[in-house]
Amino acid sequence: MNKIFLLCVLGVVATIVAVTIFKIPLNTIFFFGILLACPLMHFFMMSGRHDHQAKDKKV
């Protein structure tokens, strides 16, 4: 759980740095954040899934 918290904090820090130092508009950051949210959520939701039926079947 600490790794996820660290990634969230780093994401906030990266956003602040991008807006203040690199002058990237906030709406651009939100757009790409939403664009990346879908595959990231899919990856993390499916990473805990285990296929127990495949282990029981013998081919």
Summary of the structure (lengths in Angstrom):
residues: 59
radius of gyration: 17.9
end to end distance: 37.7
largest distance: 58.8
contacts: 98
relative contact order: 0.07
helix: 78%
strand: 0%
